[in-house]
Amino acid sequence: LLVLARADEGELRLDRERVDAGELLDSVARRYAPRAEEGARMLHVDAPDDLVVEADRLLVEQALGNLVDNALLHGGGGVTLTAKRREGAVEFSVADGGAGFGDDMLARAFERFSGTVGRGGAGLGLALVDAIARAHGGSVAARNRPGGGAEVVVALPA
């Protein structure tokens, strides 16, 4: 809640540093590996070796952790964490092979208190991801993948 409140006031302080995208995704995957294994689910990281972004490592790791947590809690199948360079940005994505977002949820995925309230969450995870992306001058988007599953992409300026 503190991160959201500070973001609302334009006072979310970023401690920017050069962050290796692959190392960041590996760190998130290691943190969630035991939980994935408990559910017989695989975590896969796909990132080039030389991809670096100027960002607040802790905040971006928190945002990506929220996405992996959601994928493990609400999604299905394996979870893939990807980083790539695209049109002046570094895109981080988390995708799963589950049923995807319901149409009503997809339309309001990043609104506070939407979706997971009463189903194991407070409905703030995706709103927090959005706030962290915007604080970095970036954006976030959610979609259902054509072959099934959900994907959330966080784009940060390169």
C-alpha angles and dihedrals in degrees: 000000000000092000090050093047092049091046090051090054093045089244102113102131116216122206096203120199137155105278125192104226095211093050090049092052091045089053092052092046092051091051092053099035096096091052092047091050091051088059093042089245128139128227116207127188122204117181135134117250096239103047113122131172132188103235147126098274096202095050095046090047088051091051093048090045089055089053093050090046090053092047091052094044101041106016135066141225123019123343120226123199112198136181125188141155115250131168099332094321141090109232121205115190136183117197134175136187099236132110094291129224120325112242092250092050095045091057093055104022095132098045116109117259093013127134111356104046107130092009100086099296146069096234093244104101099089092039087056091050089052093049092050093048092049092047087059091049090255139111143230132216136182129206143161113249117237093237093046135280137070130279130192119192124199112196118196126182110265 
